[in-house]
């Protein structure tokens, strides 16, 4: 029997009423179950879990929980990282869905536990990079989705205005996105306020000043509600898309933007996307990583991490 480890965040949206599920996990043979505590204690907790060399580690929480775990794992080169599985225990679970867990926490957990009796050589493991962000002080943050501009203002709207609806998952995130797009169209503050920044891609010797409505950088293949707003034939692990402030004909171009149909989008109208391996962003405003807001100030360096092993169980869940 393979020995599995599960790290659960009881404060995540999908786990808040799951005390009975946690009790069940604690009693399962071949399963080592832990609850997250203070963020300051996470490095020591993870070090202890990995020292016992589990065959796989499941992170049961939201996008922010996974981000915290990835940050600890990538901050150290001496940790032997087992195959990882992102359980959809949060509210939106954008990262978990992209990494192969499906929408149902119960179904994903059942599929993960079935790995105890399945030879590890047959597990559907894929090595994928995640996104590393280093701020002006050299601090590391790791996740899958970075955004500035209207994305940040949409997140702030989500936090302040949607209240209990925040637990509605991808639908609530879609409402926040739609509200931001409507604000750009109607030139309504705060959504219509452009963000000034400096951009430099890969090994470019100089940076470009820009004023954008939004900018996103991701290693994901799909965003919430299946959106894929990135295009371009350049090589690189990072997809980077930005809209000038203001973009022209947004209402007409929005369907093509959400599907990444670059042939229907024109840079002269303010729609730009490319792939790269590194982007340096000079910004004074707040920025967002996997739903978590961070204060701006200085230059951020974004690049792809070393590949990490992720278990993709989507086929088992269909």
N, C-alpha and C positions, 0 to 999 in steps of 0.2 A: 504493500500500500504506500502510495506517495504521501508525504507529509506536507500539508498546506498551511499557509499562514494567512490570516485575514486581519486587517487593521480597519476598524470602524470608527467613524466620527458620529457620536450620538446626537450632535447638534445640527447635522445636515438635514435639509428639508425632507428627504424621503426616509430618514431614520428616526425622526422625533417621536414617533409612536411605535417604535420597534423593540421595546425592552424585552418582550417575549421572544422575539427572533434572536436577540443577543443571547438570552439564556439557553436557547436551543443550540446555538453555535458553540457555546462554552462546553457543552456536554458531548460533542461529536468526536468520535474516534478519528485520529489522524489529522485533526484540525487544531491549530493554535490560534486562539482568538484574542485580540487586544483592542482596547478602546483608546482613542487619542485623548491626551490630556492637554496641558498648556503647550502652546507652540514652542516654548523654550525647551521643553523636555522631549520634543520629537526626535532630534538627532540621537540622543541616548537610547530612546525606545527602539528606533529603527536599527541602530547598531546591534542591540541585543537580539532583535528578531532575526536579523540576517546572520548573526554569529552561529545560530542553530541550523543554518543551511536548509531552509525549507525548499521544497521542489518548486513552489510558486508562491507569490505574494499578491493577494487581492486588496485593493484599496477601496473601501466601502464608504463613499462620501460624495460630496459635490465636486465641482471643478476646482474650488479653492482648496479642498483637502488634497486632491491629486497634485495640485500645484505645489503645495507645501512638501509633500513627499518627494516629488521630482527634484525640488530644489536641494533637499538634503542629499539625495543620491548623487546628484551631479556635482555637488560641492566637494565630494571626496572621491579620489581615484582608487582608494584601497578597499572599497566595499565590493563584494562579489554580488552583483545584482541578479536575482533569479528572474524567470519570466514573470511579468507583471500583468495583472488583470484589473481593469477599472470597472468597479461595480457602480451602477447608476443609483447611488443613495442620496443624491442631492436634489435640487429643484429643477434646474435646466438640464444638467448632465450632457452638455454639448461635447465635452472631451470624451466621456465614457462611450457615447454612441459612435463617435468617429473612430475610436480605438477598438471597437468590436464587441460591445456588451449588449446592444439592443436597448429597448425602452423599459422593460419590466425588471425591476430589482429581484423579484421572486424567481423569475425564469433564469436570469443571469446567475444568481446565486446557486440555483440547482445545477446549472450546467458546469459551473466552476467546481462544485463539490464532487461532481461525477469524475473529475480528473484524478481523484484519489486512486481509482481502480483502472486507469487508462495509462498504458506505457507512455512515459514522457516523450519518447522519440516520435510519437504520433500526434502530439499536441500541435495545433495550428499556431505556431509562433512566428511573428514577423519582427525583424529588427527595424525600428524607426527612430529618427531623431526627433527631439522636441525642441522648443524654442528657448534659447538662453538670452536673458536680458541682463546687462550689467549697467548700473547707473553711474553717475559721475563720481561717486565714492567707491566704486569697485564692487559694490554688493551684487550678488547673483540672485536672480529670480528665474525660475524655470516653469514653463507652461506650454500651451499650444496656440493661444490666440491673443494678440496684442492689438490695441486700438487707441486712437486719439480722435479728438474733435466731436462730431455728433454722436459717435459711439459712446463716449464718456458721458455726454449730456443725456443720452437715452438711458444709460445705467443709473445716473442720478435721478432721473424721472421715475424709473422703475422702483428704486429704493424708497423714494419719498411719497410717490403718488399711488402706487398700486397696492400697497399695504399687504393684506393677506393674499391677494392675487399673485404675489411673488411665488407662491407655491404651485402655481398652475403650470410650471415648467416651460417648455418651448413656446407654448401659446402666449404666455405673458411676455417672454422675450420678443416674440413677434409683434406684440402690441407696442412695446417700447420702441422697436425699430420703426414701425409704421408711424408712430407719433413723431419720431425724429425726422423721417422723410417728409412728412406733412409740414413740419416746422421749417424745413429748408425750402419747400415749395412756396409756402406762404410768407417766407422771410420773417418768421416769428422768433423773437428771442426766447430762450437762449440758443435754440437750435440753429438759428441762422447766423450765429457768430462764427466767423472763420477762425481757424487756428494757424498761427504763424509758426513755421519750423524750418529747419535746415536739413536737407537730405543728402546723403552720400552713399552710393551703392558699391559693394565689393571693394576693390582697391582704387577707387576713384581718388585722384589727387586733390580735387576740390569739391565743395558742397554746393548745393543749389538751394536758394531761398524760395519758399513756397508759402502760399496761403491756401489751406485746404478746408473743405467741409468735413471730410473724414479721411482717415488713413487706417488701414489694417494690414497686419503682417501675421502670417500663420503658417504652420506646417500641416494643418488639417486638410482633409479632402472634402469635407462637407461641413457647413455651419448649421445652426439651428434651422429647423423647418426645411432642411435639405438644400439650403442656399449654397451656391458655389460662385461667389463674386470675384473670381480671379481668372486671368487669362495671360497669354503671352507665351512665346516659344523659347524664351531664354532658359538656359540651364541654371539650376539652383534648387536648394531644398526649401527656400522660403518663398511663399507667394505674397507679393506686396501690391496692394491696390489703393489708389487714392483719387479723390475727386477735388478738382479745383473749387474755390469758393467765389461765386456760386457755380455749380455745374449747369450747363444749358440743357433745356428740354428734358428735365429730370423725369417728369411724369411719363413721357413717351419712351425714355430710355430705361426706365426702372426694370421692366421684365427682362431685358437683355442683360442688365447689370447683375441681377440676382442669379442668372443662369451662366454668367461668365462668357457671354457670346460676344467676344471681342470684335468680330467682323461687323457687328452692328453698333459699335461704340467708337467714338472719334476723340482722339486726344485734343483736337482743337476745340471740342465742346467741353473738355475738362474731365474726361474719363481715361485714367491711366493705370496700367498694371504691368508688372514684370516679375520674373523670378530672379532670385539672387541667393548668394550664400551669406551675405552680411549687409546690414544697413545701419548706418549711424544717423541718429535723429537728434537734432538740437531742439529742445522744447522747454518752454517755461510753464506750460499748463499741465494739468493732471493727465495721467495715462492709465490704461486699463490692461490687466493681464488676467484672462480667464475669469472675468467678473469682479476681480479685486481691484479697487482704485488705489493709485499711488500718486503722491504729490510730484509735480514736475520740477524742473530746474536743472540745467546743464545738458550734457550730451549722453544719450543712451546708445549702447552698442548691442544690436540684435544679431544673433547668428544661430546656426543649427548646432545642436549638441552632438556628442558621440551617439551612435545608434544604441537604443535600449531594446530589450526583448519584450514584446507585448503579445499576449494571448488574444486571438480574435475568434470568438465563439459565435459569430452571427449565424453561420450555417446551422449550428446546433439549435439555434433559437427559432428557426423558420419552420 
